[in-house]
Amino acid sequence: MSITILDIHSVVYGAHKGNPIYKCGFPISGVAKVFGIINGLLNRDDFALCFDGDSIIKKRIIS
């Protein structure tokens, strides 16, 4: 069994720097990318979303 871990910070940063899209002056490309990936993963039972915080757990999970 495998699990897909989606690092939200990396996806948002990469989407905004790679193809910035603005709507009413706000950058939306990162959020659109995250929702697109989540939409593709909804048919799977084994994915997790990771967000940065005070103590970064995702580094321990990935390694």
N, C-alpha and C positions, 0 to 999 in steps of 0.2 A: 504494500500500500504506500502511496506517496501523497504528499500534501503540497499544495501550491500556496506559497506565502507571498502576498502582495505588499510591497513596501510603498505605502501611500506617498510618503515624502519624495522618494526617488521618481515615482511616476509623475507627480505633479510638477516637480522641478524639470524633469526631462521634457515633458510635453510643452511646458511654457517656454523653455529655452530653445527647443527644436522648432516649434511652429506656434508662435504666440498669436492667439486670437483674442480680440477684444470685443466686448459687447457693452455699449453705453459707458465706455471708458474703463471697464473692469476686465482683467485677464480671466478668461474662462476655459482656455485650452486644457489646462491641467485637470480641472474638475470634469470636463467632458471626456478626457482620456480615462480617468478613474472609473467613471460610470460605464464607459464602453467596455472596459476590461471586466468589470463586475458582471455586466450583462452577459458576456461570453462565458463566465464561470458559473452562472446560476444553475446550470443543469448538472453541475458536479456537487458532490457532498463534502469534498475535502479541500476547501480553501480557507485561508485566514487572511485578515487584513491587519497590518502592523502600522502603528503610528509612533512617531518619536515622542518621548516624554522625558521626565527627570532621569529615570534609570532605564537605559536602553536594553530591553530584554531580547529584542530581535537578533542581536549579535550572538547571544548564547543559544538561541533557537536554531539559527542557521548553521552555526559551527558544530 
